[in-house]
Amino acid sequence: TEHHGSPLSDLLGGEDGGLVLAELRLAAAPAMAALSERDRRILHLRFFAELTQEQIAEQIGISQMHVSRLLSRTLAALREHLRDE
């Protein structure tokens, strides 16, 4: 099957995805600001540039496993912040 959406749009779904994404960006802004430059870059590369973990690892110069751990840790921190909001 053809794939037109991004991984993030797949999670958000349909027409309201853009609105939900905008609300999430506003809510997550303080948590994003607290992240390191590398963690913000990894999130951007994964969810907006839609690179694989392996591609991110090559660009940043770390192992794919390290990218996986950083993504897990960073997403957990963002979820915790959003839950507290």
BELJO-V298639 format. One record per backbone hydrogen bond with DSSP energy under -0.5 kcal/mol. NH is the residue of the N-H (numbers start at 1). CO is the residue of the C=O. E is the energy in kcal/mol with one decimal. If there is no record, write none. Layout:
# BELJO-V298639
nh: [NH/NH]
co: [CO/CO]
e: [E/E]
This chain:
# BELJO-V298639
nh: [4/10/11/12/13/17/17/18/20/21/22/23/24/25/26/27/28/29/32/33/34/35/35/40/41/42/43/44/45/46/47/48/49/51/56/57/58/59/60/61/62/67/68/69/70/71/72/73/74/75/76/77/78/79/80/81/82/83/84/85]
co: [2/6/7/8/9/13/14/15/16/17/18/19/20/21/22/23/24/25/28/29/30/31/32/36/37/38/39/40/41/42/43/44/44/45/52/53/54/55/56/57/57/63/64/65/66/67/68/69/70/71/72/73/74/75/76/77/78/79/80/81]
e: [-0.5/-2.4/-1.5/-1.8/-2.9/-0.7/-1.4/-0.7/-2.6/-2.8/-2.2/-2.3/-2.6/-2.5/-2.0/-2.5/-2.6/-1.0/-3.0/-2.4/-1.1/-0.6/-1.2/-2.4/-2.3/-2.6/-2.3/-2.4/-2.9/-2.4/-2.8/-2.2/-2.3/-3.0/-2.4/-2.6/-2.0/-2.0/-2.6/-2.4/-1.5/-2.0/-2.5/-2.4/-2.7/-2.8/-2.4/-2.6/-2.8/-2.9/-2.1/-2.1/-2.2/-2.6/-2.4/-2.1/-2.6/-2.5/-1.9/-1.0]
